[in-house]
Amino acid sequence: MGDWISAVPSFLVAVLVLILPGAAVIAAGWGVRSPQRLLLAPAISVTLAAAASTIAHFVGLRWNLLPLALLTLVVVGIGLLLRRGTGADPAPTGPRTVLTAGLALVATAAITTVMFARAFGSPDNIAQRFDNIVHLNAIALAVHNGDASGFQIGATSDIGFYPNGWHAITTLVVELTGASIPVAVNGANLAFVSVLWPASIMALVGALFAQRRTAYITAAALSAGFGAFPALFFNWGVLYPNLVGYAMVPAALSTVVTALDDRGRPALTRALLLVALLAGGVFLGHPNAFLALLAFAAASVIGILSVRAFEARTRASVIGVGVAVVGFGLVMAVVWSIFRTGAEHSGWAPWQNLAQSAGEGLLASPRGFTPTIVAVVLLAAGAVAVARRPRWIPVLAVFGVAVVLFMVVSGLRIDSPVRQALTNPWYNDANRLAALLPLAAIPVATLGALAIVDVARGWATRWSFPRWARRTASAVAILVVFSVVLGPNVRIALSQVHEAYAYTDDALILSGDEHALLERLDDETPDDALIIGSPRTGTSLALALADREVTQRHVFGSPSPELLFLNTHLRDIDTDPAVCSTVDRLGIDYVLDFGRRDVIDDPNGATAYDGIQDLVPSAHLVLVDSQGPEARLFRIEGC
């Protein structure tokens, strides 16, 4: 772990960027007495960073702290104006709630940071997964151009716009610390999983359960206890933008829950503006996360209004439920149709049958992850609590939505119309919907913990347990719930992350030899060199890891006809004059040849790059450096 000292500045900068802007907004608009509101700060900060970087793109400002500070000041001013008509939030009724929530967040942040740092292995390691090519290169281009807007991030893979929440924060970390891109990425990711995610889920349980201290402690512990989120997104994809978007969903959902209790135009206006702010932030994290938020909000709002209608038994309350059902139904139908994906992107097959998917979903243990007993017991206790007190149905309804979506995508046949209708916007990718299970399961498990604590307190009062016994029992209970971090569910997922982050001979992107060669490019090539190589073999990471421009920054880009010609014919440079003339027109100086093993592990796809793979030195291809059997750097001469 000593190597991680180099990543401390990146981690601390990311933490401060996640906390300070959002905390300023909450302090201005709602005061600082409610921990539930303060826990929204990291999600608000991501929203501000994503929006500020996009605004900076349009007004010509370089992306750094200045645009973020300016937008934060604007939103703080709006918060102060809104607060004049509503006042600050009251302090929670329970004693020491703020302290308890703060200590719970610090404890889980420390534990999660260590867990994921060990999984990453070294601060210089990268995830050896397909999507990481474009994400690392997007950060490199954002730093070079001073632009982390969604337009700039999209340009990395030749699309018009890409959600930029993760990229805006991570680019800022590179700018402020001067760290290498891998170190900055790992430092920022540690902050996302240890601060943004637990704070967000704690904000949700605070809204659902009247800011009870037990709820904060339980949610903080459970945030580090499931393998499906956030660990899965460091192995599958990797899906860094989805990670940030999903991590913000509970915080955004909490604002929907609290808005239902606001009365009066000023308070309701402030509440709805906060909902809109965080919903927009979730979208800028990733549209998949926005879809999840919409589905969860529908279940929560309809559930809450239905419970209130059952209790009130008035015509107005029943009409309110009907309006909510119709309204959400129409909105979701439109949104689902807008975000449908094409057949080339949504062909992921189901994993299992429907019964198996139901079991994995209900236990929040997809991909064959072994369930952790403590989490299972708390989930079961939460279900019993709902059966005994139907007013908690909305909590279970959100979990039900997550389970159903997972069952549909992982358990129905690939050509099922239901599957196409419901999960196509997630690319019919069961991993993306598996990751939603912990988001919805933790509130149910927290309800179970509250039910158990209430029963235990009743027994303690009835039998007049002494204070020392109660305190001992509380300490043991806290240790038990935090023991989920040692459970098999998350340990299996983290072991897979560790494998994904290793430089090995059979790594999907870069072997140890290839990584070592890239590290020497700074000494062996000029700053303005342009390098050609197969993006499928990791050569395009010369941009992110060595600050050298490459001809293709991602596998699925839009190469020019000239580049396509070179990809298949560069090896003929000594016999085909057209090759040299094309090299001259494009200004290419070097070739990186990392053999034929590629990130997709598809030999057929590698044929599109036969002209720049397995090359041999010649009059025009001068071998500059090599390491191991496949990693080679050639200089093009004589053209």
C-alpha positions in Angstrom: 0.0 0.0 0.0 3.0 2.3 0.3 2.9 3.0 -3.5 -0.4 4.7 -2.9 1.3 7.8 -1.4 1.7 9.2 -4.9 -2.1 9.0 -5.3 -3.0 10.9 -2.1 -3.0 14.4 -3.7 -5.3 13.2 -6.4 -7.6 11.5 -3.9 -7.7 14.5 -1.6 -8.3 17.0 -4.4 -11.2 14.8 -5.7 -12.7 14.6 -2.2 -12.5 18.4 -1.8 -14.0 19.0 -5.2 -16.8 16.6 -4.4 -17.6 18.2 -1.0 -17.0 21.9 -1.1 -19.2 23.2 -4.0 -22.2 21.2 -3.1 -21.8 22.0 0.6 -21.8 25.7 -0.2 -25.1 25.3 -2.1 -26.7 23.3 0.7 -25.5 25.8 3.3 -26.9 28.7 1.3 -30.3 27.2 0.5 -31.1 24.9 3.4 -28.6 25.6 6.2 -26.2 23.2 7.8 -28.4 21.6 10.5 -29.7 18.6 8.5 -27.3 15.8 7.8 -29.7 14.5 5.2 -29.3 17.7 3.2 -25.5 17.9 3.7 -25.1 14.4 2.3 -26.4 15.7 -1.0 -23.3 17.8 -1.4 -21.1 15.4 -3.4 -23.9 14.7 -5.9 -24.5 18.5 -6.3 -20.8 19.0 -6.8 -20.7 16.5 -9.7 -23.7 18.2 -11.2 -22.1 21.6 -11.0 -18.8 20.3 -12.4 -20.5 18.7 -15.4 -22.6 21.8 -16.1 -19.7 24.2 -15.6 -17.4 22.4 -17.9 -20.1 22.5 -20.6 -20.8 26.2 -20.1 -17.1 26.9 -20.2 -17.0 25.2 -23.6 -19.5 27.7 -25.0 -18.0 30.9 -23.4 -14.4 30.0 -24.2 -13.1 29.4 -20.7 -10.4 26.8 -20.1 -11.7 24.0 -17.8 -10.3 24.5 -14.3 -11.5 25.8 -10.9 -12.7 29.1 -12.3 -15.7 28.0 -14.2 -16.7 25.7 -11.3 -16.3 28.5 -8.8 -18.4 30.9 -10.9 -21.3 28.5 -11.4 -21.2 27.6 -7.7 -21.5 31.2 -6.8 -24.5 31.6 -9.1 -26.3 28.6 -7.6 -25.4 29.7 -4.1 -27.0 33.1 -4.8 -30.1 31.3 -6.1 -30.1 29.2 -2.9 -29.9 32.3 -0.7 -32.8 33.9 -2.5 -35.0 30.8 -2.2 -34.1 30.4 1.5 -35.5 33.9 2.3 -39.0 32.7 1.7 -38.6 29.3 3.4 -36.0 29.4 6.1 -33.4 26.8 6.9 -34.1 23.1 7.5 -34.7 22.1 11.1 -32.2 20.0 13.0 -33.1 16.3 13.3 -35.0 15.3 16.4 -32.6 12.6 17.5 -29.5 13.5 19.6 -26.1 13.5 18.0 -27.5 12.6 14.6 -25.1 14.9 12.7 -22.1 13.4 14.5 -23.3 9.9 14.0 -23.9 10.4 10.2 -20.6 12.1 9.9 -18.7 9.3 11.7 -20.5 6.6 9.7 -19.5 8.3 6.4 -15.9 8.7 7.5 -15.7 5.1 8.6 -17.1 3.7 5.4 -15.0 6.1 3.3 -11.9 4.8 5.0 -12.9 1.2 4.6 -13.9 1.5 1.0 -10.8 3.4 0.1 -8.6 0.7 1.4 -10.7 -2.1 -0.2 -10.6 -0.5 -3.7 -7.0 0.6 -3.5 -6.1 -3.0 -2.8 -8.3 -4.1 -5.7 -6.6 -1.7 -8.0 -3.2 -3.0 -6.9 -1.1 0.1 -7.8 -2.0 3.7 -8.4 -0.4 3.3 -11.9 -2.5 0.4 -12.9 -5.4 0.7 -15.4 -8.5 -1.3 -16.0 -7.7 -3.8 -18.8 -11.1 -3.5 -20.3 -12.5 -2.3 -23.6 -14.1 1.1 -22.7 -11.1 2.2 -20.7 -9.3 3.1 -23.9 -11.7 5.9 -24.8 -12.1 7.1 -21.2 -8.4 7.5 -20.6 -7.8 9.1 -23.9 -10.8 11.4 -23.3 -9.1 12.7 -20.2 -5.9 13.2 -22.1 -7.7 15.3 -24.8 -9.7 17.2 -22.2 -6.5 18.2 -20.4 -4.7 19.1 -23.6 -7.6 21.2 -24.9 -8.8 22.6 -21.6 -12.3 21.4 -22.3 -14.1 18.6 -20.4 -17.6 19.3 -21.9 -19.7 16.5 -23.2 -18.9 17.8 -26.7 -15.2 17.4 -26.2 -15.5 14.0 -24.5 -17.7 12.8 -27.3 -15.2 13.9 -29.9 -12.7 11.3 -28.5 -14.8 8.6 -30.1 -16.2 10.7 -33.0 -19.7 11.3 -31.5 -21.4 14.6 -30.9 -21.9 14.4 -27.2 -21.1 12.1 -24.3 -22.1 12.4 -20.6 -19.3 14.1 -18.8 -19.8 14.0 -15.0 -17.0 11.5 -14.4 -14.7 13.2 -17.0 -15.2 16.7 -15.6 -14.1 15.8 -12.1 -11.3 13.5 -13.2 -9.9 16.1 -15.7 -10.0 18.7 -12.9 -7.9 16.3 -10.7 -5.3 16.1 -13.4 -5.2 19.8 -13.9 -4.9 20.6 -10.2 -2.4 17.9 -9.2 -0.3 17.4 -12.3 -0.6 13.6 -11.7 -0.4 11.1 -14.5 -3.7 10.1 -16.0 -3.8 6.6 -14.4 -2.9 8.0 -11.0 -5.5 10.8 -11.3 -8.2 8.3 -12.5 -7.6 5.9 -9.7 -7.5 8.8 -7.1 -10.8 10.2 -8.4 -12.4 6.8 -8.6 -11.5 6.1 -4.9 -13.2 9.4 -4.1 -16.3 8.5 -6.1 -16.7 5.1 -4.4 -15.8 6.3 -0.9 -17.5 9.7 -0.7 -20.1 10.2 -3.5 -21.7 6.8 -3.3 -22.1 6.3 0.4 -23.2 9.9 1.0 -25.8 9.4 -1.7 -27.3 6.2 -0.3 -27.2 7.7 3.2 -29.1 10.8 2.0 -31.8 8.5 0.7 -32.3 6.5 3.9 -32.2 9.7 5.8 -35.1 10.9 3.7 -37.0 7.7 4.0 -36.5 7.0 7.7 -36.7 10.4 9.4 -32.9 10.7 9.8 -32.6 7.9 12.3 -29.0 7.2 13.4 -29.4 3.5 12.9 -30.4 4.1 9.3 -27.3 6.2 8.6 -25.0 3.6 10.1 -26.6 0.7 8.3 -26.6 2.4 4.9 -23.0 3.5 5.3 -21.9 -0.1 6.1 -24.0 -1.7 3.4 -22.7 0.7 0.7 -19.4 -1.3 0.9 -21.0 -4.7 1.2 -22.4 -5.6 -2.3 -20.4 -6.8 -5.3 -22.8 -5.6 -7.9 -22.2 -1.9 -7.2 -19.9 -0.2 -7.3 -17.2 -2.9 -7.8 -18.9 -4.5 -10.9 -18.3 -1.3 -13.0 -14.6 -1.5 -12.5 -14.5 -5.0 -14.1 -17.3 -4.8 -16.7 -16.9 -2.1 -19.3 -15.3 -0.3 -17.6 -18.3 1.9 -17.0 -16.9 4.9 -15.2 -19.6 7.3 -16.3 -22.3 4.9 -15.3 -20.6 4.5 -11.9 -20.9 8.2 -11.2 -24.5 8.4 -12.6 -25.7 5.4 -10.6 -24.0 6.7 -7.5 -26.0 9.9 -7.7 -29.4 8.2 -8.2 -30.1 7.7 -4.5 -29.3 11.3 -3.7 -31.6 12.5 -6.5 -34.4 10.1 -5.4 -34.1 11.4 -1.9 -35.0 14.9 -3.1 -38.1 13.5 -4.8 -39.1 11.8 -1.5 -38.6 15.0 0.6 -40.4 17.1 -2.0 -43.6 15.2 -1.3 -43.7 16.6 2.2 -43.1 20.2 1.3 -46.0 22.6 1.5 -46.4 26.2 0.3 -45.2 27.7 -3.0 -41.8 28.9 -1.8 -40.9 25.6 -0.2 -42.2 23.5 -3.1 -40.4 25.7 -5.6 -37.1 25.2 -3.8 -37.7 21.5 -3.5 -38.6 21.1 -7.2 -35.5 23.1 -8.3 -33.3 20.8 -6.3 -35.0 17.7 -7.9 -34.4 19.2 -11.3 -30.7 20.1 -10.4 -29.9 16.6 -9.4 -31.9 14.9 -12.1 -29.9 16.9 -14.6 -26.7 15.9 -12.8 -27.7 12.2 -13.0 -28.3 12.6 -16.7 -24.9 14.2 -17.2 -23.5 11.2 -15.3 -25.1 8.8 -17.7 -28.6 8.6 -19.4 -28.9 5.0 -18.1 -28.8 6.4 -14.6 -31.5 8.9 -15.5 -33.7 6.1 -16.7 -33.2 4.3 -13.4 -34.0 7.4 -11.5 -37.2 7.9 -13.4 -38.3 4.3 -12.8 -37.4 4.4 -9.1 -39.1 7.8 -8.7 -42.3 6.4 -10.3 -42.3 3.5 -7.9 -41.6 5.7 -4.9 -44.0 8.5 -5.7 -46.9 6.2 -6.7 -46.2 4.0 -3.7 -46.2 6.9 -1.2 -49.3 8.5 -2.7 -51.1 5.1 -2.7 -50.3 4.6 1.0 -51.6 8.1 1.8 -54.7 7.6 -0.3 -55.4 4.4 1.6 -55.1 6.1 4.9 -57.0 9.3 3.9 -59.7 7.6 1.8 -60.6 10.8 0.0 -61.4 11.4 -3.6 -58.6 14.0 -4.0 -56.0 11.5 -2.8 -57.2 8.8 -5.1 -57.2 11.2 -8.0 -53.6 12.2 -7.1 -52.6 8.5 -7.4 -54.3 8.3 -10.8 -52.6 11.4 -12.0 -49.2 10.1 -10.9 -49.7 6.8 -12.6 -50.8 8.4 -15.9 -48.1 11.1 -15.7 -45.2 8.8 -15.0 -46.5 6.3 -17.6 -46.6 8.9 -20.3 -43.2 10.3 -19.4 -41.5 6.9 -19.2 -43.0 5.8 -22.5 -41.6 8.9 -24.2 -38.2 8.7 -22.5 -37.9 4.9 -23.2 -38.6 5.5 -26.9 -36.1 8.3 -27.1 -33.3 6.3 -25.6 -33.8 3.0 -27.5 -30.6 1.6 -28.8 -29.9 -0.1 -32.2 -29.6 -3.8 -32.7 -25.8 -3.5 -33.1 -25.5 -2.2 -29.5 -28.3 -4.1 -27.8 -27.6 -7.7 -28.6 -26.4 -8.8 -25.2 -27.8 -12.3 -24.4 -29.5 -13.3 -21.1 -27.5 -15.1 -18.5 -29.9 -17.6 -17.1 -33.6 -18.7 -16.8 -36.2 -16.6 -15.1 -36.2 -18.5 -11.8 -32.5 -18.2 -11.4 -32.6 -14.4 -12.2 -35.4 -14.0 -9.6 -33.2 -15.6 -6.9 -30.2 -13.5 -7.8 -32.3 -10.4 -7.9 -34.1 -10.9 -4.6 -30.7 -11.6 -2.9 -29.0 -8.7 -4.7 -26.3 -11.2 -5.7 -26.1 -11.3 -9.5 -23.4 -13.0 -11.6 -23.2 -15.9 -9.2 -21.8 -13.8 -6.3 -22.3 -15.6 -3.0 -24.8 -13.8 -0.8 -23.5 -12.3 2.4 -25.6 -13.7 5.3 -25.9 -10.4 7.2 -27.2 -8.6 4.1 -29.7 -11.5 3.4 -31.0 -11.4 7.0 -31.5 -7.6 6.8 -33.3 -7.9 3.5 -35.6 -10.6 4.9 -36.3 -8.5 8.0 -37.1 -5.5 5.8 -39.6 -7.6 3.8 -41.2 -8.7 7.1 -41.4 -5.1 8.3 -43.2 -4.2 5.1 -45.7 -7.0 5.6 -46.3 -5.9 9.1 -46.5 -2.2 8.3 -47.8 -1.5 4.7 -46.8 2.1 5.0 -43.3 0.9 4.0 -44.5 -0.5 0.7 -42.8 2.3 -1.3 -39.4 1.2 0.0 -40.1 -2.3 -1.2 -41.6 -1.1 -4.5 -38.4 0.5 -5.6 -36.5 -2.7 -4.9 -39.3 -4.6 -6.8 -38.6 -2.4 -9.9 -34.9 -3.2 -9.8 -35.5 -6.9 -9.4 -38.0 -7.0 -12.2 -35.8 -5.2 -14.6 -32.9 -7.5 -13.7 -35.1 -10.6 -14.1 -36.3 -9.4 -17.5 -32.9 -8.7 -18.9 -31.1 -11.7 -17.5 -33.9 -14.3 -17.5 -36.0 -13.8 -20.6 -35.0 -15.0 -24.1 -33.1 -12.6 -26.3 -36.0 -12.0 -28.7 -38.6 -11.4 -26.0 -40.8 -8.4 -26.8 -41.0 -7.6 -23.0 -37.2 -7.6 -22.8 -36.9 -5.3 -25.8 -39.6 -2.9 -24.4 -38.2 -2.6 -20.9 -34.4 -3.0 -21.0 -33.3 -2.0 -24.5 -32.3 1.5 -23.4 -29.7 -0.3 -21.1 -28.4 -2.1 -24.3 -30.1 -5.2 -22.9 -26.9 -5.5 -20.8 -27.7 -7.5 -17.7 -24.6 -6.1 -15.9 -25.9 -2.5 -16.1 -29.2 -3.6 -14.5 -27.5 -5.9 -12.0 -25.7 -2.8 -10.7 -29.0 -1.2 -9.8 -29.9 -4.0 -7.3 -27.8 -2.7 -4.3 -29.1 0.9 -4.9 -32.6 -0.4 -4.2 -31.8 -3.2 -1.8 -30.0 -1.1 0.8 -33.1 0.9 1.8 -35.0 -2.4 2.3 -32.1 -3.9 4.3 -31.9 -0.6 6.3 -35.6 -0.9 7.1 -34.9 -4.5 8.3 -32.1 -3.2 10.6 -34.5 -0.5 12.0 -37.1 -3.2 12.7 -34.6 -5.4 14.5 -33.4 -2.5 16.6 -36.9 -1.5 17.5 -37.7 -5.0 18.7 -34.4 -5.2 20.7 -35.1 -1.8 22.3 -38.5 -3.0 23.3 -37.0 -6.1 25.0 -34.3 -4.0 26.7 -37.0 -1.7 28.1 -39.2 -4.6 29.2 -36.4 -6.4 30.9 -34.7 -3.2 32.3 -31.3 -4.0 30.7 -28.5 -1.8 32.3 -27.0 1.0 30.2 -23.7 -0.9 29.8 -25.5 -3.9 28.3 -27.3 -1.7 25.8 -24.1 0.1 24.8 -22.3 -3.2 24.4 -25.2 -4.6 22.3 -25.1 -1.4 20.1 -21.4 -1.7 19.5 -21.7 -5.4 18.6 -24.6 -4.6 16.2 -22.5 -2.0 14.5 -19.6 -4.4 14.1 -21.9 -7.0 12.7 -23.4 -4.7 10.1 -20.0 -3.5 9.1 -18.9 -7.1 8.7 -20.5 -7.1 5.3 -17.3 -5.6 3.9 -15.7 -9.0 4.6 -18.5 -11.0 3.1 -18.1 -13.2 0.0 -20.4 -11.0 -2.1 -18.1 -8.0 -2.3 -14.9 -10.1 -2.0 -15.6 -12.0 -5.1 -16.3 -8.8 -7.1 -13.2 -7.1 -5.8 -11.0 -10.1 -6.7 -12.3 -9.8 -10.2 -11.5 -6.1 -10.2 -7.9 -7.0 -9.1 -7.6 -9.3 -12.1 -8.9 -6.6 -14.4 -6.3 -4.1 -13.2 -3.2 -6.2 -13.6 -0.5 -5.9 -16.2 -0.1 -9.5 -17.2 1.1 -11.3 -20.3 -2.5 -12.1 -21.2 -4.0 -8.7 -20.3 -6.6 -7.6 -22.7 -5.2 -4.1 -23.4 -1.6 -3.8 -22.3 0.9 -6.4 -21.1 3.7 -5.5 -18.8 6.0 -5.3 -21.8 3.7 -3.1 -23.8 3.2 -0.8 -20.8 7.0 -0.5 -20.3 7.5 0.4 -23.9 4.8 3.1 -23.7 6.5 4.6 -20.7 9.7 5.1 -22.8 8.0 6.9 -25.7 8.7 10.3 -24.0 12.4 9.7 -24.5 12.2 8.0 -27.9 9.7 10.2 -29.8 9.4 13.9 -30.3 6.5 15.7 -28.6 4.6 16.3 -31.9 5.0 12.7 -33.1 1.9 11.1 -34.7 1.7 7.3 -34.1 -0.3 4.7 -36.0 -1.2 1.4 -34.4 -4.2 -0.9 -33.9 -6.5 0.6 -31.2 -7.6 -3.0 -30.5 -4.2 -3.9 -29.1 -3.8 -0.9 -26.8 -1.4 1.2 -28.9 -3.8 4.1 -28.9 -3.1 4.5 -25.2 0.1 6.2 -26.2 -2.1 9.3 -26.0 -3.2 8.9 -22.4 0.0 7.3 -21.0 2.7 9.0 -23.1 1.1 12.2 -24.4 1.7 11.3 -28.0 -1.0 11.8 -30.6 -2.4 8.7 -32.3 -4.3 8.1 -35.5 -7.2 6.3 -33.7 -8.2 7.1 -30.1 -10.7 4.3 -29.8 -11.8 1.1 -31.4 -15.1 2.4 -32.7 -14.0 5.6 -34.2 -14.5 6.9 -37.8 -11.2 6.5 -39.5 -10.7 8.3 -42.9 -10.3 6.2 -46.1 -6.6 7.0 -46.1 -6.2 5.6 -42.6 -8.2 2.5 -43.4 -5.8 2.0 -46.4 -2.8 2.2 -44.1 -4.3 -0.1 -41.5 -4.3 -2.9 -44.1 -1.4 -1.9 -46.3 1.4 -0.2 -44.3 3.4 -3.5 -44.3 3.8 -3.0 -48.1 5.6 0.3 -47.6 8.7 -0.9 -49.3 6.9 -2.0 -52.5 3.8 0.2 -52.8 4.4 3.9 -53.4 0.8 4.7 -52.4 1.7 3.8 -48.8 4.4 6.4 -48.5 2.4 9.1 -50.2 -0.5 8.4 -47.8 1.9 8.4 -44.8 3.1 11.8 -45.9 -0.4 13.2 -46.3 -1.4 12.1 -42.8 1.9 13.1 -41.2 2.5 9.8 -39.5 5.9 9.3 -37.9 5.9 6.1 -36.0 4.2 2.7 -35.8 3.4 0.9 -32.5 3.1 -2.8 -33.1 1.7 -4.9 -30.2 1.0 -8.0 -32.1 -2.5 -9.5 -32.8 -3.9 -10.1 -29.3 -6.6 -7.4 -28.8 -9.1 -6.2 -26.2 -12.1 -7.8 -27.9 -10.3 -11.1 -28.1 -11.7 -11.6 -31.6 -9.1 -12.8 -34.3 -11.5 -11.8 -37.1 -11.6 -8.2 -36.0 -7.8 -8.0 -36.0 -7.7 -8.6 -39.8 -8.8 -4.9 -40.3 -5.3 -4.0 -39.0 -3.2 -6.6 -40.8 -1.1 -3.8 -42.3 0.2 -2.6 -39.0 0.6 -5.8 -37.0 3.4 -8.3 -36.9 5.7 -6.0 -38.9 9.3 -6.7 -39.7 12.1 -4.0 -39.9 12.8 -2.8 -43.4 14.2 0.2 -45.3 11.2 2.3 -44.4 10.4 0.7 -41.0 13.3 1.2 -38.6 13.0 -0.6 -35.3 13.5 2.0 -32.6 12.7 -0.1 -29.4 11.2 -3.4 -28.4 10.4 -5.3 -25.3 9.3 -8.9 -25.1 8.1 -10.9 -28.0 5.5 -8.5 -29.3 5.9 -4.9 -28.2 7.8 -2.9 -30.9 8.2 0.7 -31.9 9.1 1.5 -35.5 10.1 4.9 -37.0 8.9 5.5 -40.6 11.8 6.8 -42.8 12.3 7.6 -46.4 8.8 8.8 -47.3 
